[in-house]
Amino acid sequence: MSAEWVGYVAATLTTAAFVPQALKTLRSRDTRAISLGMYVVFTVGLCFWLAYGIVLGSWPMILSNVITLGLALVILALKLRHG
């Protein structure tokens, strides 16, 4: 298995692990138990991982971070709107 395929598997698993919580939050709109500080740091971290993936030209990193960043931004917006 090539290093790129290892990256695709890792990216798929870590992104897929985030999806159920994101969907639950999107459906319920309940963000009371979510730490605003954690989500801000997490979202900024995802931006840096995405930038790093772009610099490296690593499609597994780029694709997974685009998807996860999109979900995180929606949840962060809900947290800011609904507290």
Biopython code that builds the backbone (N, CA, C, O; Angstrom):
import numpy as np
from Bio.PDB.StructureBuilder import StructureBuilder

atoms = [
    (1, "MET", "N", (0.855, -1.171, 0.000)),
    (1, "MET", "CA", (0.000, 0.000, 0.000)),
    (1, "MET", "C", (0.906, 1.242, 0.000)),
    (1, "MET", "O", (1.836, 1.343, 0.800)),
    (2, "SER", "N", (0.623, 2.163, -0.894)),
    (2, "SER", "CA", (1.445, 3.366, -0.987)),
    (2, "SER", "C", (1.107, 4.346, 0.135)),
    (2, "SER", "O", (0.058, 4.252, 0.773)),
    (3, "ALA", "N", (2.011, 5.274, 0.354)),
    (3, "ALA", "CA", (1.796, 6.284, 1.391)),
    (3, "ALA", "C", (0.555, 7.106, 1.096)),
    (3, "ALA", "O", (-0.156, 7.502, 2.020)),
    (4, "GLU", "N", (0.284, 7.368, -0.167)),
    (4, "GLU", "CA", (-0.904, 8.162, -0.509)),
    (4, "GLU", "C", (-2.184, 7.428, -0.126)),
    (4, "GLU", "O", (-3.134, 8.049, 0.350)),
    (5, "TRP", "N", (-2.218, 6.117, -0.328)),
    (5, "TRP", "CA", (-3.412, 5.361, 0.056)),
    (5, "TRP", "C", (-3.591, 5.332, 1.567)),
    (5, "TRP", "O", (-4.716, 5.374, 2.064)),
    (6, "VAL", "N", (-2.488, 5.262, 2.294)),
    (6, "VAL", "CA", (-2.558, 5.347, 3.757)),
    (6, "VAL", "C", (-3.185, 6.687, 4.140)),
    (6, "VAL", "O", (-4.017, 6.754, 5.044)),
    (7, "GLY", "N", (-2.784, 7.741, 3.455)),
    (7, "GLY", "CA", (-3.360, 9.065, 3.691)),
    (7, "GLY", "C", (-4.850, 9.103, 3.396)),
    (7, "GLY", "O", (-5.614, 9.696, 4.159)),
    (8, "TYR", "N", (-5.277, 8.481, 2.302)),
    (8, "TYR", "CA", (-6.705, 8.448, 1.975)),
    (8, "TYR", "C", (-7.509, 7.700, 3.039)),
    (8, "TYR", "O", (-8.596, 8.132, 3.423)),
    (9, "VAL", "N", (-6.969, 6.581, 3.508)),
    (9, "VAL", "CA", (-7.663, 5.816, 4.553)),
    (9, "VAL", "C", (-7.753, 6.637, 5.834)),
    (9, "VAL", "O", (-8.818, 6.723, 6.445)),
    (10, "ALA", "N", (-6.638, 7.239, 6.241)),
    (10, "ALA", "CA", (-6.628, 8.061, 7.456)),
    (10, "ALA", "C", (-7.585, 9.240, 7.324)),
    (10, "ALA", "O", (-8.336, 9.535, 8.253)),
    (11, "ALA", "N", (-7.562, 9.909, 6.185)),
    (11, "ALA", "CA", (-8.440, 11.057, 5.956)),
    (11, "ALA", "C", (-9.906, 10.649, 5.981)),
    (11, "ALA", "O", (-10.739, 11.351, 6.555)),
    (12, "THR", "N", (-10.221, 9.529, 5.369)),
    (12, "THR", "CA", (-11.605, 9.043, 5.346)),
    (12, "THR", "C", (-12.087, 8.713, 6.752)),
    (12, "THR", "O", (-13.197, 9.086, 7.133)),
    (13, "LEU", "N", (-11.265, 8.021, 7.519)),
    (13, "LEU", "CA", (-11.674, 7.619, 8.864)),
    (13, "LEU", "C", (-11.837, 8.818, 9.794)),
    (13, "LEU", "O", (-12.821, 8.892, 10.530)),
    (14, "THR", "N", (-10.903, 9.747, 9.776)),
    (14, "THR", "CA", (-11.003, 10.887, 10.691)),
    (14, "THR", "C", (-12.144, 11.823, 10.296)),
    (14, "THR", "O", (-12.800, 12.398, 11.165)),
    (15, "THR", "N", (-12.381, 11.979, 9.013)),
    (15, "THR", "CA", (-13.510, 12.796, 8.576)),
    (15, "THR", "C", (-14.826, 12.100, 8.899)),
    (15, "THR", "O", (-15.758, 12.736, 9.390)),
    (16, "ALA", "N", (-14.910, 10.810, 8.631)),
    (16, "ALA", "CA", (-16.125, 10.048, 8.915)),
    (16, "ALA", "C", (-16.435, 10.044, 10.415)),
    (16, "ALA", "O", (-17.604, 10.048, 10.802)),
    (17, "ALA", "N", (-15.410, 10.035, 11.255)),
    (17, "ALA", "CA", (-15.632, 10.048, 12.703)),
    (17, "ALA", "C", (-16.277, 11.350, 13.160)),
    (17, "ALA", "O", (-16.993, 11.365, 14.161)),
    (18, "PHE", "N", (-16.038, 12.421, 12.454)),
    (18, "PHE", "CA", (-16.576, 13.726, 12.818)),
    (18, "PHE", "C", (-18.031, 13.899, 12.356)),
    (18, "PHE", "O", (-18.784, 14.663, 12.960)),
    (19, "VAL", "N", (-18.420, 13.209, 11.312)),
    (19, "VAL", "CA", (-19.736, 13.408, 10.684)),
    (19, "VAL", "C", (-20.908, 13.121, 11.619)),
    (19, "VAL", "O", (-21.825, 13.941, 11.658)),
    (20, "PRO", "N", (-20.953, 12.025, 12.372)),
    (20, "PRO", "CA", (-22.132, 11.786, 13.223)),
    (20, "PRO", "C", (-22.393, 12.908, 14.233)),
    (20, "PRO", "O", (-23.541, 13.304, 14.435)),
    (21, "GLN", "N", (-21.339, 13.418, 14.864)),
    (21, "GLN", "CA", (-21.529, 14.502, 15.821)),
    (21, "GLN", "C", (-21.994, 15.770, 15.118)),
    (21, "GLN", "O", (-22.851, 16.494, 15.625)),
    (22, "ALA", "N", (-21.428, 16.030, 13.958)),
    (22, "ALA", "CA", (-21.840, 17.209, 13.190)),
    (22, "ALA", "C", (-23.310, 17.102, 12.790)),
    (22, "ALA", "O", (-24.058, 18.072, 12.915)),
    (23, "LEU", "N", (-23.724, 15.948, 12.316)),
    (23, "LEU", "CA", (-25.127, 15.763, 11.927)),
    (23, "LEU", "C", (-26.066, 15.911, 13.118)),
    (23, "LEU", "O", (-27.123, 16.532, 13.008)),
    (24, "LYS", "N", (-25.676, 15.341, 14.257)),
    (24, "LYS", "CA", (-26.497, 15.459, 15.464)),
    (24, "LYS", "C", (-26.659, 16.923, 15.855)),
    (24, "LYS", "O", (-27.756, 17.360, 16.201)),
    (25, "THR", "N", (-25.581, 17.669, 15.801)),
    (25, "THR", "CA", (-25.632, 19.085, 16.158)),
    (25, "THR", "C", (-26.463, 19.870, 15.152)),
    (25, "THR", "O", (-27.237, 20.746, 15.536)),
    (26, "LEU", "N", (-26.309, 19.564, 13.875)),
    (26, "LEU", "CA", (-27.089, 20.251, 12.848)),
    (26, "LEU", "C", (-28.586, 19.977, 12.994)),
    (26, "LEU", "O", (-29.406, 20.878, 12.817)),
    (27, "ARG", "N", (-28.935, 18.737, 13.315)),
    (27, "ARG", "CA", (-30.354, 18.384, 13.464)),
    (27, "ARG", "C", (-30.969, 18.997, 14.710)),
    (27, "ARG", "O", (-32.085, 19.514, 14.664)),
    (28, "SER", "N", (-30.255, 18.944, 15.812)),
    (28, "SER", "CA", (-30.816, 19.401, 17.088)),
    (28, "SER", "C", (-30.656, 20.900, 17.300)),
    (28, "SER", "O", (-31.421, 21.506, 18.050)),
    (29, "ARG", "N", (-29.676, 21.496, 16.649)),
    (29, "ARG", "CA", (-29.332, 22.912, 16.843)),
    (29, "ARG", "C", (-28.915, 23.194, 18.294)),
    (29, "ARG", "O", (-28.838, 24.351, 18.708)),
    (30, "ASP", "N", (-28.649, 22.137, 19.054)),
    (30, "ASP", "CA", (-28.255, 22.293, 20.459)),
    (30, "ASP", "C", (-26.737, 22.329, 20.555)),
    (30, "ASP", "O", (-26.069, 21.319, 20.333)),
    (31, "THR", "N", (-26.204, 23.483, 20.883)),
    (31, "THR", "CA", (-24.750, 23.652, 20.982)),
    (31, "THR", "C", (-24.311, 24.003, 22.403)),
    (31, "THR", "O", (-23.162, 24.387, 22.620)),
    (32, "ARG", "N", (-25.217, 23.874, 23.365)),
    (32, "ARG", "CA", (-24.892, 24.256, 24.743)),
    (32, "ARG", "C", (-23.710, 23.490, 25.305)),
    (32, "ARG", "O", (-22.926, 24.050, 26.071)),
    (33, "ALA", "N", (-23.563, 22.221, 24.943)),
    (33, "ALA", "CA", (-22.500, 21.393, 25.509)),
    (33, "ALA", "C", (-21.179, 21.527, 24.744)),
    (33, "ALA", "O", (-20.183, 20.901, 25.105)),
    (34, "ILE", "N", (-21.175, 22.333, 23.703)),
    (34, "ILE", "CA", (-19.971, 22.505, 22.900)),
    (34, "ILE", "C", (-19.180, 23.703, 23.412)),
    (34, "ILE", "O", (-19.733, 24.779, 23.639)),
    (35, "SER", "N", (-17.893, 23.500, 23.587)),
    (35, "SER", "CA", (-17.008, 24.571, 24.034)),
    (35, "SER", "C", (-16.687, 25.496, 22.859)),
    (35, "SER", "O", (-16.151, 25.054, 21.842)),
    (36, "LEU", "N", (-17.016, 26.777, 23.005)),
    (36, "LEU", "CA", (-16.720, 27.749, 21.959)),
    (36, "LEU", "C", (-15.210, 27.844, 21.739)),
    (36, "LEU", "O", (-14.753, 27.865, 20.596)),
    (37, "GLY", "N", (-14.441, 27.899, 22.807)),
    (37, "GLY", "CA", (-12.990, 27.985, 22.683)),
    (37, "GLY", "C", (-12.409, 26.804, 21.929)),
    (37, "GLY", "O", (-11.545, 26.978, 21.070)),
    (38, "MET", "N", (-12.872, 25.609, 22.242)),
    (38, "MET", "CA", (-12.382, 24.413, 21.565)),
    (38, "MET", "C", (-12.707, 24.471, 20.084)),
    (38, "MET", "O", (-11.860, 24.134, 19.257)),
    (39, "TYR", "N", (-13.916, 24.890, 19.730)),
    (39, "TYR", "CA", (-14.302, 24.913, 18.322)),
    (39, "TYR", "C", (-13.560, 25.989, 17.546)),
    (39, "TYR", "O", (-13.256, 25.799, 16.368)),
    (40, "VAL", "N", (-13.264, 27.109, 18.181)),
    (40, "VAL", "CA", (-12.476, 28.141, 17.506)),
    (40, "VAL", "C", (-11.075, 27.611, 17.225)),
    (40, "VAL", "O", (-10.578, 27.735, 16.106)),
    (41, "VAL", "N", (-10.437, 27.021, 18.232)),
    (41, "VAL", "CA", (-9.087, 26.479, 18.058)),
    (41, "VAL", "C", (-9.098, 25.344, 17.033)),
    (41, "VAL", "O", (-8.210, 25.267, 16.184)),
    (42, "PHE", "N", (-10.088, 24.472, 17.107)),
    (42, "PHE", "CA", (-10.219, 23.351, 16.179)),
    (42, "PHE", "C", (-10.353, 23.852, 14.741)),
    (42, "PHE", "O", (-9.698, 23.334, 13.836)),
    (43, "THR", "N", (-11.198, 24.855, 14.535)),
    (43, "THR", "CA", (-11.438, 25.388, 13.199)),
    (43, "THR", "C", (-10.186, 26.070, 12.645)),
    (43, "THR", "O", (-9.858, 25.902, 11.471)),
    (44, "VAL", "N", (-9.495, 26.828, 13.474)),
    (44, "VAL", "CA", (-8.240, 27.453, 13.035)),
    (44, "VAL", "C", (-7.211, 26.370, 12.703)),
    (44, "VAL", "O", (-6.483, 26.481, 11.717)),
    (45, "GLY", "N", (-7.155, 25.334, 13.523)),
    (45, "GLY", "CA", (-6.252, 24.213, 13.249)),
    (45, "GLY", "C", (-6.560, 23.545, 11.921)),
    (45, "GLY", "O", (-5.648, 23.193, 11.174)),
    (46, "LEU", "N", (-7.832, 23.370, 11.625)),
    (46, "LEU", "CA", (-8.217, 22.791, 10.335)),
    (46, "LEU", "C", (-7.774, 23.674, 9.174)),
    (46, "LEU", "O", (-7.360, 23.168, 8.131)),
    (47, "CYS", "N", (-7.860, 24.986, 9.348)),
    (47, "CYS", "CA", (-7.385, 25.904, 8.304)),
    (47, "CYS", "C", (-5.896, 25.697, 8.045)),
    (47, "CYS", "O", (-5.456, 25.696, 6.895)),
    (48, "PHE", "N", (-5.124, 25.522, 9.111)),
    (48, "PHE", "CA", (-3.693, 25.295, 8.948)),
    (48, "PHE", "C", (-3.402, 23.928, 8.330)),
    (48, "PHE", "O", (-2.501, 23.809, 7.500)),
    (49, "TRP", "N", (-4.153, 22.893, 8.721)),
    (49, "TRP", "CA", (-3.969, 21.581, 8.101)),
    (49, "TRP", "C", (-4.302, 21.638, 6.613)),
    (49, "TRP", "O", (-3.623, 21.020, 5.793)),
    (50, "LEU", "N", (-5.342, 22.377, 6.275)),
    (50, "LEU", "CA", (-5.703, 22.537, 4.868)),
    (50, "LEU", "C", (-4.585, 23.256, 4.117)),
    (50, "LEU", "O", (-4.198, 22.830, 3.029)),
    (51, "ALA", "N", (-4.068, 24.331, 4.682)),
    (51, "ALA", "CA", (-2.969, 25.063, 4.048)),
    (51, "ALA", "C", (-1.746, 24.160, 3.882)),
    (51, "ALA", "O", (-1.089, 24.188, 2.841)),
    (52, "TYR", "N", (-1.444, 23.371, 4.890)),
    (52, "TYR", "CA", (-0.311, 22.446, 4.834)),
    (52, "TYR", "C", (-0.523, 21.418, 3.725)),
    (52, "TYR", "O", (0.397, 21.113, 2.966)),
    (53, "GLY", "N", (-1.742, 20.888, 3.639)),
    (53, "GLY", "CA", (-2.055, 19.932, 2.576)),
    (53, "GLY", "C", (-1.906, 20.542, 1.192)),
    (53, "GLY", "O", (-1.446, 19.884, 0.259)),
    (54, "ILE", "N", (-2.302, 21.810, 1.067)),
    (54, "ILE", "CA", (-2.164, 22.500, -0.217)),
    (54, "ILE", "C", (-0.691, 22.680, -0.561)),
    (54, "ILE", "O", (-0.281, 22.439, -1.696)),
    (55, "VAL", "N", (0.108, 23.106, 0.422)),
    (55, "VAL", "CA", (1.551, 23.281, 0.195)),
    (55, "VAL", "C", (2.192, 21.961, -0.244)),
    (55, "VAL", "O", (3.028, 21.942, -1.147)),
    (56, "LEU", "N", (1.798, 20.869, 0.393)),
    (56, "LEU", "CA", (2.358, 19.566, 0.054)),
    (56, "LEU", "C", (1.758, 18.980, -1.227)),
    (56, "LEU", "O", (2.331, 18.073, -1.830)),
    (57, "GLY", "N", (0.609, 19.502, -1.633)),
    (57, "GLY", "CA", (-0.089, 18.925, -2.775)),
    (57, "GLY", "C", (-0.687, 17.574, -2.434)),
    (57, "GLY", "O", (-0.807, 16.705, -3.298)),
    (58, "SER", "N", (-1.065, 17.394, -1.159)),
    (58, "SER", "CA", (-1.597, 16.119, -0.668)),
    (58, "SER", "C", (-3.120, 16.117, -0.750)),
    (58, "SER", "O", (-3.800, 16.706, 0.090)),
    (59, "TRP", "N", (-3.642, 15.449, -1.772)),
    (59, "TRP", "CA", (-5.095, 15.420, -1.950)),
    (59, "TRP", "C", (-5.845, 14.798, -0.779)),
    (59, "TRP", "O", (-6.929, 15.283, -0.453)),
    (60, "PRO", "N", (-5.332, 13.745, -0.121)),
    (60, "PRO", "CA", (-6.061, 13.236, 1.047)),
    (60, "PRO", "C", (-6.217, 14.308, 2.132)),
    (60, "PRO", "O", (-7.286, 14.438, 2.729)),
    (61, "MET", "N", (-5.164, 15.064, 2.383)),
    (61, "MET", "CA", (-5.239, 16.120, 3.398)),
    (61, "MET", "C", (-6.161, 17.247, 2.952)),
    (61, "MET", "O", (-6.934, 17.776, 3.751)),
    (62, "ILE", "N", (-6.081, 17.609, 1.695)),
    (62, "ILE", "CA", (-6.901, 18.697, 1.178)),
    (62, "ILE", "C", (-8.379, 18.333, 1.250)),
    (62, "ILE", "O", (-9.177, 19.094, 1.797)),
    (63, "LEU", "N", (-8.743, 17.194, 0.712)),
    (63, "LEU", "CA", (-10.153, 16.799, 0.661)),
    (63, "LEU", "C", (-10.761, 16.613, 2.048)),
    (63, "LEU", "O", (-11.860, 17.093, 2.324)),
    (64, "SER", "N", (-10.035, 15.913, 2.911)),
    (64, "SER", "CA", (-10.599, 15.666, 4.242)),
    (64, "SER", "C", (-10.733, 16.957, 5.038)),
    (64, "SER", "O", (-11.710, 17.137, 5.765)),
    (65, "ASN", "N", (-9.775, 17.845, 4.910)),
    (65, "ASN", "CA", (-9.845, 19.088, 5.670)),
    (65, "ASN", "C", (-10.865, 20.060, 5.098)),
    (65, "ASN", "O", (-11.445, 20.840, 5.853)),
    (66, "VAL", "N", (-11.100, 20.041, 3.807)),
    (66, "VAL", "CA", (-12.168, 20.867, 3.234)),
    (66, "VAL", "C", (-13.527, 20.422, 3.783)),
    (66, "VAL", "O", (-14.348, 21.251, 4.175)),
    (67, "ILE", "N", (-13.752, 19.112, 3.805)),
    (67, "ILE", "CA", (-15.031, 18.587, 4.299)),
    (67, "ILE", "C", (-15.188, 18.875, 5.786)),
    (67, "ILE", "O", (-16.214, 19.406, 6.209)),
    (68, "THR", "N", (-14.186, 18.533, 6.576)),
    (68, "THR", "CA", (-14.273, 18.736, 8.019)),
    (68, "THR", "C", (-14.352, 20.212, 8.367)),
    (68, "THR", "O", (-15.088, 20.590, 9.278)),
    (69, "LEU", "N", (-13.614, 21.049, 7.663)),
    (69, "LEU", "CA", (-13.672, 22.490, 7.901)),
    (69, "LEU", "C", (-15.057, 23.037, 7.597)),
    (69, "LEU", "O", (-15.567, 23.877, 8.339)),
    (70, "GLY", "N", (-15.666, 22.575, 6.525)),
    (70, "GLY", "CA", (-17.026, 23.013, 6.202)),
    (70, "GLY", "C", (-17.999, 22.669, 7.316)),
    (70, "GLY", "O", (-18.801, 23.508, 7.726)),
    (71, "LEU", "N", (-17.935, 21.448, 7.803)),
    (71, "LEU", "CA", (-18.814, 21.033, 8.904)),
    (71, "LEU", "C", (-18.518, 21.821, 10.168)),
    (71, "LEU", "O", (-19.437, 22.261, 10.859)),
    (72, "ALA", "N", (-17.242, 22.000, 10.472)),
    (72, "ALA", "CA", (-16.858, 22.725, 11.687)),
    (72, "ALA", "C", (-17.319, 24.180, 11.625)),
    (72, "ALA", "O", (-17.766, 24.726, 12.633)),
    (73, "LEU", "N", (-17.217, 24.808, 10.467)),
    (73, "LEU", "CA", (-17.659, 26.199, 10.330)),
    (73, "LEU", "C", (-19.164, 26.335, 10.539)),
    (73, "LEU", "O", (-19.626, 27.306, 11.139)),
    (74, "VAL", "N", (-19.924, 25.366, 10.046)),
    (74, "VAL", "CA", (-21.375, 25.393, 10.255)),
    (74, "VAL", "C", (-21.691, 25.256, 11.742)),
    (74, "VAL", "O", (-22.522, 25.996, 12.269)),
    (75, "ILE", "N", (-21.042, 24.323, 12.414)),
    (75, "ILE", "CA", (-21.276, 24.128, 13.849)),
    (75, "ILE", "C", (-20.821, 25.349, 14.639)),
    (75, "ILE", "O", (-21.498, 25.767, 15.579)),
    (76, "LEU", "N", (-19.694, 25.918, 14.269)),
    (76, "LEU", "CA", (-19.213, 27.124, 14.938)),
    (76, "LEU", "C", (-20.220, 28.269, 14.744)),
    (76, "LEU", "O", (-20.493, 29.018, 15.682)),
    (77, "ALA", "N", (-20.761, 28.401, 13.555)),
    (77, "ALA", "CA", (-21.779, 29.437, 13.310)),
    (77, "ALA", "C", (-23.018, 29.205, 14.164)),
    (77, "ALA", "O", (-23.586, 30.148, 14.713)),
    (78, "LEU", "N", (-23.435, 27.940, 14.275)),
    (78, "LEU", "CA", (-24.581, 27.620, 15.142)),
    (78, "LEU", "C", (-24.274, 27.956, 16.595)),
    (78, "LEU", "O", (-25.125, 28.493, 17.305)),
    (79, "LYS", "N", (-23.067, 27.643, 17.032)),
    (79, "LYS", "CA", (-22.666, 27.943, 18.411)),
    (79, "LYS", "C", (-22.700, 29.453, 18.653)),
    (79, "LYS", "O", (-23.184, 29.905, 19.691)),
    (80, "LEU", "N", (-22.197, 30.220, 17.713)),
    (80, "LEU", "CA", (-22.198, 31.663, 17.871)),
    (80, "LEU", "C", (-23.613, 32.230, 17.836)),
    (80, "LEU", "O", (-23.907, 33.195, 18.542)),
    (81, "ARG", "N", (-24.479, 31.655, 17.038)),
    (81, "ARG", "CA", (-25.857, 32.129, 16.914)),
    (81, "ARG", "C", (-26.736, 31.711, 18.083)),
    (81, "ARG", "O", (-27.506, 32.519, 18.603)),
    (82, "HIS", "N", (-26.625, 30.458, 18.494)),
    (82, "HIS", "CA", (-27.529, 29.919, 19.509)),
    (82, "HIS", "C", (-26.905, 29.773, 20.893)),
    (82, "HIS", "O", (-27.598, 29.444, 21.856)),
    (83, "GLY", "N", (-25.611, 30.014, 20.994)),
    (83, "GLY", "CA", (-24.939, 29.893, 22.295)),
    (83, "GLY", "C", (-24.786, 28.505, 22.659)),
    (83, "GLY", "O", (-24.242, 28.203, 23.721)),
]
sb = StructureBuilder()
sb.init_structure("model")
sb.init_model(0)
sb.init_chain("A")
sb.init_seg("    ")
for serial, (resi, resn, name, xyz) in enumerate(atoms, 1):
    if name == "N":
        sb.init_residue(resn, " ", resi, " ")
    sb.init_atom(name, np.array(xyz, "f"), 0.0, 1.0, " ", f" {name:<3s}", serial, name[0])
structure = sb.get_structure()
